[in-house]
């Protein structure tokens, strides 16, 4: 079903593009950059985000083929509007050297196994824990926010070689992490379909 876009959102994207030239980005990268910028009203994300178009293409295919989506907190899941998500934080418990967020990642992996898309917008320790698991993710959206551990966990993600969307700075959060995943959800699955980032946003 085609997504219906509110006129306010259309006008917001018009203004965004008037202030930020995204035309040089390849299609999926552009979709992610624009939706993240839109979610935060922060143009600096255009140079802060790090991703690879080829990895996004594979992740996009996996997502539209029904791969599970795991989130670190329910706020991220609430922002993902077209897909059920897995969040095990409520079931998690902190232990010696393990935060609740990290334990939630372990529980989620036990539930979904390899090949999922992981969306982390809150806890750096969740991202750190994911990197210790043999999760073979289709994609990791690693955009935790904070002054302690966020930059380091995202650098570790980029160094891991896993397919990822991350950013260099301390910025991040549930809204931008959900936005990055939504960009892939909203982008048409069929190559013949119109580019939603161009026409319907």
ChimeraX attribute file (.defattr): number of C-alpha atoms within 10 A of each C-alpha:
attribute: neighborCount
match mode: 1-to-1
recipient: residues
	/A:1	3
	/A:2	8
	/A:3	11
	/A:4	8
	/A:5	11
	/A:6	11
	/A:7	11
	/A:8	9
	/A:9	13
	/A:10	14
	/A:11	12
	/A:12	15
	/A:13	20
	/A:14	13
	/A:15	12
	/A:16	18
	/A:17	13
	/A:18	10
	/A:19	10
	/A:20	14
	/A:21	12
	/A:22	17
	/A:23	10
	/A:24	8
	/A:25	14
	/A:26	12
	/A:27	19
	/A:28	22
	/A:29	26
	/A:30	20
	/A:31	25
	/A:32	27
	/A:33	26
	/A:34	26
	/A:35	23
	/A:36	26
	/A:37	22
	/A:38	19
	/A:39	15
	/A:40	15
	/A:41	13
	/A:42	11
	/A:43	16
	/A:44	11
	/A:45	21
	/A:46	20
	/A:47	10
	/A:48	14
	/A:49	19
	/A:50	16
	/A:51	18
	/A:52	13
	/A:53	14
	/A:54	13
	/A:55	17
	/A:56	21
	/A:57	15
	/A:58	13
	/A:59	24
	/A:60	24
	/A:61	16
	/A:62	17
	/A:63	22
	/A:64	16
	/A:65	10
	/A:66	10
	/A:67	18
	/A:68	21
	/A:69	24
	/A:70	24
	/A:71	30
	/A:72	29
	/A:73	22
	/A:74	17
	/A:75	17
	/A:76	24
	/A:77	23
	/A:78	15
	/A:79	17
	/A:80	24
	/A:81	14
	/A:82	10
	/A:83	17
	/A:84	12
	/A:85	20
	/A:86	19
	/A:87	21
	/A:88	22
	/A:89	20
	/A:90	11
	/A:91	11
	/A:92	18
	/A:93	13
	/A:94	12
	/A:95	10
	/A:96	5
	/A:97	6
	/A:98	14
	/A:99	16
	/A:100	19
	/A:101	25
	/A:102	25
	/A:103	22
	/A:104	26
	/A:105	27
	/A:106	20
	/A:107	17
	/A:108	23
	/A:109	21
	/A:110	11
	/A:111	12
	/A:112	15
	/A:113	14
	/A:114	16
	/A:115	18
	/A:116	22
	/A:117	26
	/A:118	28
	/A:119	30
	/A:120	31
	/A:121	27
	/A:122	26
	/A:123	25
	/A:124	26
	/A:125	23
	/A:126	27
	/A:127	29
	/A:128	21
	/A:129	18
	/A:130	23
	/A:131	17
	/A:132	9
	/A:133	13
	/A:134	10
	/A:135	19
	/A:136	15
	/A:137	20
	/A:138	24
	/A:139	24
	/A:140	25
	/A:141	26
	/A:142	30
	/A:143	34
	/A:144	30
	/A:145	24
	/A:146	16
	/A:147	11
	/A:148	12
	/A:149	17
	/A:150	27
	/A:151	22
	/A:152	16
	/A:153	23
	/A:154	27
	/A:155	16
	/A:156	14
	/A:157	22
	/A:158	19
	/A:159	9
	/A:160	11
	/A:161	8
	/A:162	16
	/A:163	22
	/A:164	26
	/A:165	25
	/A:166	25
	/A:167	25
	/A:168	18
	/A:169	19
	/A:170	18
	/A:171	17
	/A:172	25
	/A:173	20
	/A:174	25
	/A:175	20
	/A:176	28
	/A:177	31
	/A:178	26
	/A:179	26
	/A:180	26
	/A:181	29
	/A:182	20
	/A:183	24
	/A:184	22
	/A:185	18
	/A:186	20
	/A:187	24
	/A:188	17
	/A:189	16
	/A:190	10
	/A:191	8
	/A:192	7
	/A:193	9
	/A:194	13
	/A:195	18
	/A:196	16
	/A:197	19
	/A:198	13
	/A:199	9
	/A:200	18
	/A:201	23
